[in-house]
Amino acid sequence: MDTYHVIGLMPGTSLDGIDIAYCRFTYKKENWIYEILNTSTLTYSNTLIDSLRDAETTTARQLIALHHAYGKFLGQQVHQFVTQHGIAPDLVASHGHTIFHQPDQHTSLQLGHGAYIASEASLPVVCDFRTLDIALGGQGAPLVPIGDELLFKEYDYCINLGGIANVSYSQQGKRMAFDICACNMLLNTLANLISKPYDDKGETARQGEMQQTLFQTLNQPAYFSSSPPKSLGKEWVLRNSLQTISDDNSSVQDKLHTVCHHIAFQIRQALPTLHQQGVHRVLLTGGGAFNTFLAELIQQYLGDKYKVEVPAPEIVSFKEALIFAFLGVLRWRGEYNCLKSVTGASQDNVGGAIYLA
């Protein structure tokens, strides 16, 4: 089988909803070709947002119940999506909503049990992509780089501005990738304080002023100067970046402005110099790519030797859902979908649990 039709599910770490992408993947002449056929973004109810936000503080029994209930919810959304578009997917690939991610303690949990998704959607499901890699001594993240390598190879760097910003690139024949810093988790939290779901185009941030003390404090954590493999979880963001922002007395506008500078600065620090001629192409995707002010700052910090490219809105919004659909295909085929050069695991591995309806 060389053509697959797959639904990819990607919840936002910043609780802004779920991206659904129905994709076709064709393996032809040793290359993968993708098409995004149908998409949808589902917003959460306030009740579900509260449940997910408070999940790490619930009892074990409540957490298991939420794990199952959220899986049922995802399966129901898939069923509605399939019915609405009249499609016939081969399988569903679900990332799940991350509650815990502390790989050094062998702890990582993505809510949305695959058995419940499969039951409600009546489709095979691939999920739990991280656990095998962590068992092999890896970070279990980032997972997207194999997709960058095989689907977006024309770019020198692939940067995703999601709840957490991350980067992927090839260096000396190896794929490298890691989490850079918190992104939309910070920006959306600040926007919520002025009754906005997000800072549209970064216009509020643009009106603010740089706060040097806040900027310097945000850049202090040792994580930023540590070497990859490395990854960030919600727990780290709460203890560090969000706590720093909460402790600061600046206006929301000034905080948004300064956080955008912090993100752009950390991206510049994170990108190694690739020894090649010409301008380096930088692919910018994720919700943060719609923040015009942030995208301008990233280009400013990177300089003329880099060309920051924001692709079509469909790719910006659904690239991660697309790539998780692709990871599901690789798992289905029994091919490597997680790279030791990225995660630090003892070997490349075929991550993901399969549930058959």
TIPASE-447316 format. One record per residue: x negated, y negated, z negated of N, C-alpha, C in turn; residue in one letter. Coordinates in steps of 0.001 Angstrom, whole numbers, plus 500000, padded with zeros to 6 digits. Layout:
# residues N
XYZXYZXYZA...
END
This chain:
# residues 357
499147501194500000500000500000500000499116498762500000M499293497889500975498464496697501090499250495397500934D500565495472500766501386494283500547502238494498499300T502252493486498440502971493573497174503811492318496979Y504992492512496449505865491398496090506023491403494570H505551490329493935505422490336492479505946489026491895V506596489137490735506988487965489960505956487743488863I505394486541488809504467486163487751505160485257486753G504989485539485459505585484732484386504482484077483577L504519482762483466503495482040482716504127481012481789M504266481342480495504771480345479541503711479298479244P504138478093478935503207477024478606502824477052477136G501530476968476857501053476929475473501652475742474728T501909474655475456502440473446474835503960473460474717S504575474653474912506018474852474728506861474031475696L506318473791476898507076473027477880507893473924478814D507945475233478529508787476131479312508013477266479949G508651477903480934508071479066481606508052478819483105I506905479054483725506801479018485177507016480430485725D507906480537486722508174481807487392507801481643488862I506980482552489363506587482498490776506748483889491397A507502483940492482507656485174493250506692485086494419Y505753486016494473504630485904495396504470487164496244C503899486965497427503511488086498280501985488110498384R501408489285498162499963489465498287499692490536499334F498818490216500271498458491159501335496948491320501371T496498492545501349495065492834501448494746493151502895Y493951492275503539493685492396504960492211492090505233K491532493000505866490120492815506235489272492404505024K489488493116503920488736492928502686488944491548502064E490057490914502377490420489635501777491877489678501325N492138488971500237493506488852499747494135487563500272W495327487680500796496111486539501280497348486421500404I497638485209499943498810485037499074499810484067499696Y501057484255499315502132483309499641503010483166498408E503378481942498073504355481699497016505716481548497694I506617482468497416507890482529498136509025481798497427L509117481956496105510158481277495323509590480914493963N510048479805493427509554479372492118510689478793491284T510437478736489991511360478083489077510616477765487789S510984476674487149510465476351485828511634476295484862T511581477115483828512651477199482846512262476427481598L513126475562481141512877474845479895513486475622478735T512877475477477572513351476167476379514450475368475674Y515324476085474980516250475427474070515459474951472851S516001473974472136515324473481470937515158474589469904N516136475492469838516065476606468888514893477516469203T514714477834470491513611478700470883512269477997470678L512224476710470965510990475952470718510602476038469248I511585475848468363511312475911466929510821477304466523D511443478341467079511055479715466740509620480007467168S509260479581468384507908479830468885506872478992468148L507240477758467830506297476874467143505991477388465737R506990478004465093506816478449463711506414479917463606D506167480558464746505969482017464743504798482462463885A503716481674463869502529482137463130502707482088461617E503781481453461157504004481362459710505150482253459240T505745483043460145506860483907459756506340485196459124T507270486000458590506896487306458048506591488267459191T505944489363458879505632490372459889506907490891460546A507938491139459735509205491650460274509829490636461248R509811489357460879510380488316461740509575488174463033Q508251488319462923507403488189464110507679489321465100L507827490536464599508147491664465477509499491439466149I510469490970465376511808490714465936511742489651467031A510928488598466808510785487545467813510067488074469045L509054488915468848508326489543469951509291490290470865H510206491036470276511183491797471051512247490885471666H512743489928470869513797489029471359513294488163472511A512046487690472404511485486858473471511265487696474736Y510874488961474566510762489858475714512105490063476389G513142490224475588514500490366476152514893489107476912K514582487948476331514870486670476978514152486571478324F512858486937478351512109486883479607512718487823480642L513089489023480218513700489980481137515006489460481718G515795488795480884517057488214481354516804487109482378Q515765486302482134515440485236483090514980485815484423Q514209486896484368513770487559485597514974488114486353V515872488756485633517066489326486280517873488233486988H518056487087486316518800485976486923518067485426488144Q516760485320488046515931484812489141516037485736490356F515957487034490126516055488018491207517428487947491868V518477487862491051519839487789491579520056486504492370T519576485391491819519755484087492465519122484039493849Q517923484626493986517181484531495238517361485752496139H518054486769495651518286487958496469517010488649496881G516099488832495931514781489381496232514636490776495623I513591491485496041513350492849495555511872492998495194A511459492503494012510045492587493613509618494034493367P508333494271493563507761495570493221507483495669491727D507138494548491116506839494542489686506833493120489145L506750493012487824506665491734487115505353491728486341V504653490607486368503436490447485571503657489294484604A503543489575483315503861488578482292502668488316481388S502289487052481265501211486674480360501676486732478918H502878486261478632503367486169477269502978484860476614G503693484506475548503421483247474842502430483513473708H501268482876473778500211483127472802500554482522471440T500531483382470421500751482953469044499432482930468286I498667484011468390497344484082467771496304484373468840F495157483733468733494029484112469585492738483815468851H492242484822468126490973484746467421490204486032467727Q489620486096468934488977487343469372487837487798468469P487166486850467793486085487236466887486616488041465704D487917487904465424488564488683464375489437489803464968Q489256490059466249490041491065466975491540490807466824H491906489535466941493301489134466815493706488308468026T494679488801468755495266488034469858496658488601470112S497649487741470094499029488207470303499760487285471255L500300487876472309501136487154473257502559487715473135Q503470486871472698504856487311472491505545487614473813L506512488544473750507305488937474904507024490381475256G507569491301474468507246492723474630507657493228476012H506709493897476688506948494358478055508071495360478190G508302496162477155509388497146477221510736496455477338A510889495339476641512159494609476680512323493854477998Y511216493349478534511282492712479858511726493743480894I511090494911480873511397495969481838512834496429481712A513308496556480476514675497019480239515699496049480802S515496494754480552516465493747481001516363493484482502E515149493532483050514950493210484465515104494422485370A515060495627484782515104496881485558513987496927486594S512799496497486169511625496468487035510393496903486238L509374497464486908508110497733486228507479496418485759P506837496475484611506229495275484029504780495557483638V503899494610483998502519494628483513502367493458482547V501836493734481351501684492688480334500493493037479440C500313492284478366499240492534477397497882492647478106D497532491593478821496315491607479630495029491455478806F495121490994477563493920490619476823493322491736475958R494167492633475448493739493512474354492573494419474719T492582495012475896491498495914476266490161495177476277L490140493980476825488896493223476886488377492916475489D489270492566474568488861492289473188488330493564472535I488975494701472808488497495979472281487097496297472788A486765495779473971485442496000474566484446494920474164L484819494127473163483900493122472642483986491770473311G484987491560474169485117490303474892486062489324474232G486191488153474847487075487110474359488536487358474744Q488752488229475741490120488414476235490622487211477006G489736486292477318490089485050478010488790484376478471A488878483501479476490034483278480339490271484471481282P491515484602481735491884485703482605492020485295484069L492155484006484305492415483508485655491215483626486617V489963483649486138488814483564487055488759484583488183P489219485810487984489194486771489083490099486293490215I491194485616489866492064485035490889491408483868491589G490682483030490819489927481936491437488906482487492428D488244483570492020487197484175492841487745484727494150E488906485354494099489433486066495270490460485273496071L491107484277495445492163483528496141491791482077496437L490853481503495681490514480079495833489003479883495969F488382480755496731486920480764496827486340479541497538K487185478744498216486663477579498926486294476432497980E486691476546496709486394475485495742485176475860494898Y484360474863494563483192475099493728483583475259492258D484574474480491825485067474569490457486602474594490504Y487187475441489688488643475458489513488935475058488071C489587473921487901489914473421486567491428473435486412I491896474049485329493325474048485038493589473198483804N494442472210483958494790471307482865496129471743482281L496108472816481517497297473303480840497296472844479401G497929473626478521497868473302477103496432473162476662G495586474038477212494148473979477030493501473897478406I492531473022478564491834472887479847490757473958479948A490634474587481115489574475566481323488976475411482710N487793475993482899487070475881484155486583477250484589V486470477422485897485965478661486493485086478283487674S483948478972487816483027478695488924482092479885489095Y481445479957490255480460481006490510479054480429490394S478175481174489722476799480729489542475879481942489630Q474950481879490552473996482966490771474701484312490950Q475783484270491734476485485498492080477432486024491021G477575485303489908478480485740488850479571484703488624K480777485194488310481855484281487963481723483894486502R481760482599486240481693482074484887482973481298484607M483432481323483370484643480582483016484755480485481503A485405479430481041485630479274479602486629478139479378F487177478106478172488043477010477775487186475797477450D487633474629477905486860473399477697487318472676476435I488594472331476382489138471574475250490659471625475315C491294471197474259492756471063474282493127469952475259A494247470134475947494669469133476939496127468745476698C497054469407477358498466469030477203498999469266475804N498375470155475040498774470329473649498615469021472885M497604468243473232497388466950472594498275465874473212L498265465808474535498994464744475232500498464844475000L501044466064475063502483466218474864502888465959473417N502037466364472480502332466092471066502430464593470824T501511463830471410501550462381471257502762461777471964L503070462266473167504235461748473899505525462010473124A505591463158472457506780463485471652507024462461470552N505951461844470053506092460860468975506824459607469424L506851459367470741507601458213471272508779458709472109I509282459894471724510503460476472300510397460764473793S509206461163474232509011461577475612508511463014475636K508985463846476589508477465222476662507021465270477094P506598464285477886505213464170478341504995462738478829Y503741462372479007503399461016479463503387461014480989D504491460617481591504659460676483046503574459871483756D502785460586484583501690459995485356500627459325484482K500717459516483169499739458899482267499928457407482102G501147456923482392501357455469482364501227454891480961E501683455627479941501539455130478570500070455103478172T499344456166478537497902456211478247497169455067478926A497569454756480146496918453684480903497053452335480187R498151452158479461498402450892478768497610450761477463Q497052451883476996496336451862475724494905451381475865G494209451359474751492806450944474712491955452028474058E490702452080474459489758453070473945489461452818472470M489542453886471676489190453829470258487925454668470055Q486793453997469914485503454691469911485353455669468750Q485828455286467577485694456187466422486482457470466652T487700457353467141488526458523467438487868459358468530L487363458702469562486697459393470669485512460212470149F484694459605469321483515460291468799483898461450467889Q484934461270467088485366462337466181485941463510466959T486705463222468005487262464295468836486156465123469484L485034464498469779483943465182470479482952465887469549N483171465811468239482204466328467278482163467845467107Q483291468573467201483266470008466861482165470779467588P481583471735466874480462472510467407480855473333468627A482151473633468772482599474427469921482113473831471228Y482146472513471339481850471860472617480399472056473056F479494472213472110478087472403472460477670473873472436S478598474770472083478264476197472067478290476755473483S477573477836473693477456478434475020478569479441475267S479037479559476514480013480602476829479360481975476787P480147483049476625481607483080476672482246482492475415P483316481751475617484040481170474500485463480846474950K486368480810473992487760480487474299488402479835473081S489465479105473321490155478372472272491547478946472036L491997478854470801493357479257470454494083478107469789G495377478285469618496211477260468988495693476917467591K495205477943466867494744477725465505493605476712465469E492653476845466405491516475922466453492000474506466760W492916474393467705493417473069468095494120472391466927V494909473159466168495608472591465016494621472098463961L493566472872463710492606472528462655491680471391463064R491449471229464341490450470275464812491085469093465541N491360469221466832491796468072467636493088467451467132S494102468270466875495382467712466425495260467095465033L494453467695464168494250467121462838493538465780462935Q492543465680463827491817464425464026492765463328464501T493633463678465440494591462698465960495563462267464871I496024463232464073496975462932463003496369462015461956S495078462191461683494411461395460651494099459972461106D494167459715462392493807458407462931495008457462462873D494735456201462624495813455210462454496094454384463705N495506454715464829495722453955466066497154454137466563S497556453284467494498876453409468114498913454641469009S500116455100469327500262456252470215499639455958471570V499838454745472079499265454377473377497740454479473344Q497136453961472278495681454011472169495187455450471998D495934456243471255495551457648471088495616458387472421K496684458179473181496804458827474490495659458411475403L495361457126475419494265456612476251492944457280475858H492674457337474563491410457881474070491326459382474305T492431460096474119492440461542474353492155461844475829V492700461058476725492404461251478153490912461092478428C490286460104477801488839459944477941488103461146477351H488567461634476222487963462811475585488016464021476517H489164464262477144489315465407478051488383465254479247I488372464074479863487522463839481034486044463973480669A485666463460479507484277463554479054483869465011478847F484725465788478204484393467191477955484338468003479250Q485165467649480218485084468308481525483729468016482162I483297466769482092481982466427482655480875467195481948R480955467303480628479940468024479873479940469511480213Q481104470034480554481251471477480751480784471955482111A480796471076483112480480471498484478478966471526484695L478405472711484943476975472774485238476707472261486647P475483471846486878475089471422488225474818472658489071T475542472790490169475310473896491090474296473443492132L473265474239492326472180473847493230472580474122494675H473273473167495238473717473291496616473819471902497225Q473868471856498526473945470588499230475396470115499323Q475557468818499529476881468273499784477666467991498520G478908467593498727479808467237497634480456468497497063V480546468581495740481152469716495072482679469528495028H483407470525495506484866470453495507485420470961494181R486298470163493583486878470494492287488400470599492445V488936471787492219490387471996492290490995471701490933L491975470805490906492633470402489667494087470857489714L494455471745488779495832472242488728496333472201487285T497575472665487090498192472613485778498943471310485588G499799471269484577500637470085484355499855468804484207G498649468888483641497835467691483458497377467061484757G497414467832485867497003467281487162498003466243487667A499235466267487123500225465247487484499997463944486719F499101463977485742498757462788484973497728461992485779N498210461043486544497354460294487469496203459608486755T496481459044485600495432458353484840494334459328484447F494699460523483981493705461523483588492898461990484792L493565462231485933492859462670487142491858461610487595A492241460342487510491328459258487881490118459225486954E490352459429485666489244459437484708488290460603484973L488840461759485299487992462915485584487085462623486767I487651462038487826486832461667488981485775460640488579Q486161459684487757485229458644487306484077459251486509Q484379460148485590483338460765484766482437461683485586Y482991462367486579482206463308487375481295462593488377L481756461495488936480927460738489868481061461170491314G480255460551492176480405460693493621480022462059494172D479242462839493433478827464145493932479916465205493780K481028464790493228482162465694493037483403465085493685Y484208465936494307485456465491494890486600466207494190K487336465466493367488467466038492640489663466123493579V490214467313493751491317467541494679492529468086493931E493636467354494032494913467818493485495717468373494653V495988469682494681496651470299495837498153470015495850P498867470710496706500321470557496793500960470853495439A502060470172495109502707470353493806502996471811493459P503311472620494457503610474031494216502408474755493626E501205474445494125499995475069493601499653474483492232I499798473164492091499522472529490804500339473182489701V501616473362489954502536473839488921502500475348488720S502253476103489797502466477547489715501212478386489964F500034477744489963498814478513490216498602479607489173K498831479307487899498605480320486867499627481451486971E500884481127487256501888482181487450501525483036488662A501042482379489724500569483091490915499443484051490563L498474483574489807497318484416489506497688485539488551I498601485311487630499010486434486776499790487472487569F500536487034488558501150488009489465500064488825490151A498985488158490550497871488829491207497154489795490255F496970489380488999496370490276488008497210491541487844L498539491368487938499424492522487870499201493475489031G498969492922490221498683493750491398497393494547491189V496351493867490729495073494546490501495224495652489456L495979495381488398496225496425487386496981497592487993R497969497301488800498778498334489440497911499222490334W496913498604490966496006499337491854494838499992491094R494742499714489797493640500258489017492313499609489329G492330498310489690491111497583490033490794496554488954E489517496221488833489095495269487810489854493952487934Y490384493474486799491033492163486786490509491281485651N489487491765484948488885490995483864487367491185483937C486630490083483983485199490122484271484363489920483017L483401490822482798482539490716481620481686489453481655K481361488943482854480562487720482953481322486520482400S482637486629482370483495485551481863483763485719480375V484110486938479962484594487161478603483540487635477624T482418488166478136481410488711477253481661490143476831G482625490808477455482909492210477146481762493098477612A481746494340477139480662495258477494480751495728478930S481915495546479570482068495971480960483259495266481595Q483245495155482926484442494730483637485548495725483311D486781495276483275487848496198482883489161495938483596N490034496924483513491348496885484155492369496669483043V492649495393482751493500495054481613494975495043481961G495782495377480960497227495296481135497921496606480806G499012496511480066499863497657479786501007497685480780A501406498875481205502486499013482181503704499652481517I504863499028481713506137499588481257507016499823482474Y507537501023482591508399501387483724509837501398483267L510677500696484000512099500621483620512769501976483875A
END
